[in-house]
Amino acid sequence: MDTSDKIKELRKKAGLSQSKFSAKFGIPVRTLQQWEQGISAPPEYVVRMMAYIMLLEEKGENNEQDK
């Protein structure tokens, strides 16, 4: 799976539009579009950081539901 697919999968898994996903991470919408289209790519650590943040938020939501 290439970087553009990873980013697109993260965004779709979160159920966010491009504009909401880009706002969440402080990325211009056009930049996100270019990443998803494979026109340009972020450094790999950015993708890993996004995935980690999404994982932490998901775990936080699960912990809230358990209470």
N, C-alpha and C positions, 0 to 999 in steps of 0.2 A: 504494500500500500504506500503510495507516495504522499508527500506532505499535503498537497491540495485535497486529497481524499480524507486524510486524517482530520484536517480542519473542518471540512464539510460534515464529516461524521460527528465530530464533537458538537457542532452547532445544531445539527438535526436532533441528536440525542438529547440536547438541552431543550429542544422545542422552541428555539428562538429564531426570529427572522434575522437577516443579515444586519439590519440596522440596530436591532436590540443586542445582538451578539457583539457587534463592533463597539457599541456604547458601553457595554459591560466591561470590555477590556481596554477601552480608550484607544481604539484603532479607527482610523477613517474608514467609512463604508467602502470607498473605492479601493482602498488597500486590501480589505478583506475579499472583495470581489476578485481582485487580481490574484490573490493567494489561492482562492477556490478554483479559478480558471487555469491555474498553473502558469500565469504570465510572469509572476514573480513569486518568491518564497521567503518566508521569515526564517531567521536562524532556528535550528532544531530545538534549542532550549526554550524558545518562545512557545512552541507547540506543546512541549512537555509541561511547561509551566501552566498553560491553559488547561491541559488535561488534569493536572494535579489540583488546580483550583476547583474545577468542576467536580472532581472526586470528593474533595473536602466538603463542598457544599451539599453534595448528595448524601454523604455520611451525616452531616449536621441535620439535614431534613429527616433522615431515618431515626436519629437519636431523639429528635423532637416528637416524632410519632410514637416512639416507645414509651414516652412518659405518660 
